[in-house]
Amino acid sequence: MRRVLLLAEQGAVPAPLTAQELEALRLEAEEPGLTRVNWGPDGSIIL
């Protein structure tokens, strides 16, 4: 989704969304924040 917003700001036409991007958007709409991950500096996941 971020890719689409950045391209729109530049006036570019974005490529169609992939199946993975569409599913991520669907999941985010159903449960906001579900697809966001807080990563630590060492690559660990911060809960």
C-alpha positions in Angstrom: 0.0 0.0 0.0 2.8 2.4 0.8 4.2 1.8 -2.7 0.9 3.0 -4.2 0.8 6.1 -2.0 4.4 7.1 -2.9 3.8 6.6 -6.6 0.5 8.6 -6.4 2.4 11.5 -4.8 4.8 11.6 -7.7 2.0 11.5 -10.3 3.0 8.0 -11.5 0.6 5.2 -12.3 1.2 2.3 -10.0 1.4 -1.3 -11.2 -1.5 -3.5 -10.2 -1.4 -4.8 -6.7 -0.1 -8.4 -6.2 -2.2 -11.1 -4.6 0.0 -10.8 -1.5 -0.6 -7.0 -1.3 -4.3 -7.4 -1.7 -4.5 -10.0 1.1 -2.4 -7.8 3.4 -4.8 -4.9 2.7 -7.8 -7.2 3.5 -6.2 -8.4 6.7 -5.3 -4.9 7.8 -8.9 -3.8 7.2 -10.2 -6.7 9.3 -7.6 -6.3 12.1 -5.7 -3.0 12.0 -2.0 -3.4 12.8 -1.9 -7.1 12.1 0.7 -6.9 9.4 3.0 -4.4 11.1 6.1 -5.8 12.9 8.4 -3.9 15.3 11.9 -5.2 14.6 14.8 -4.9 17.0 18.3 -3.8 15.9 19.5 -7.4 16.0 16.6 -8.6 13.8 14.4 -9.8 16.7 10.7 -9.1 16.9 9.7 -6.7 19.6 6.3 -7.6 21.0 
